[in-house]
């Protein structure tokens, strides 16, 4: 398959999944008995209006195409002479493929944690990151509601391992899928967690307070740097 075809396929699949899958997930968890829905929500008294949601769509769509287009290009090019990734390799066995896939999660977490924390410095926050914090009670669309330069950095972080160290592309696709699902869950506004990954409540607290839980995907560096709330210390 040619590189442009791979890029188009990645964009089509992932943007469709984000809007259709994320939208269906949103409807399922935010509709129903009012009391039940309120118990699910981290911030039950705060809502986003339909006008707010519609206003976000152009930027969310642009960032989705930008990010997934870069990831698609990375996948297409990384198994060639300039990349380090592979579909099949006699040099790297199953154990290495599994460990390098786990390594992707830590690479992503470390590369985004310090960038994200830096974005909360007053000048950078006003110039870029304030957009992502416009809504204190996030919904799934807020996963991509950010300044395009932040989406660009996130995309470069996602594809960097494909060119830095040997990694199975099958493992990479698994990692990329988990990142996508976690981002939707993280910005869902409800109490739902994926095993071993950072909790949705923590990212909701980050949107609400802005001075805690800078980590994405994993809780490791927030605990190491103490950027957690008092209730979580010692747990």
FENCOR-V169906 format. One line per field, one symbol per residue. ss: DSSP state (a for helix, b for strand, c for the rest). burial: b if it has 9 or more other ideal C-beta (glycine too) atoms within 8 Angstrom, else e. Layout:
ss: ???
burial: ???
//
This chain:
ss: ccaaaaaaaaaaaaaaaaaaaaaaaaaaaacccaaaaaaabccccccccaaaaaaaaaaaaaaaaaaaaaaaaaaaaacccccccbcccccccaaaaaaaaaaaaaaaaaaaaaaaaacccaaaaaacaaaccccccccaaaaccccaaaaaaaaaaaaaaaaacccbaaaaaaaaaaaaaaaaaacccbcccccccccaaaaaaaaaaccccccccccaaaaaaccccaaaccc
burial: eeeeebbbbbbeebbbbbbebbbebbeebbeeeeeebeebbbbeeeeeeeebbeebbebbbbbbbbbbbbbbbbbbbbbeeebbbbeeeeebeeebbbebbebbbbbbbbbbbebbbebbeeebbeebbebbbebebbbbbbbbbbbbebbbbbbbbbbbbbbeebbbbebbbbbbebbbbbbbbbbbbbebbbeebbebbbbbbbbbeeebbbbbbbbbbbeeeebbeeeeeee
//
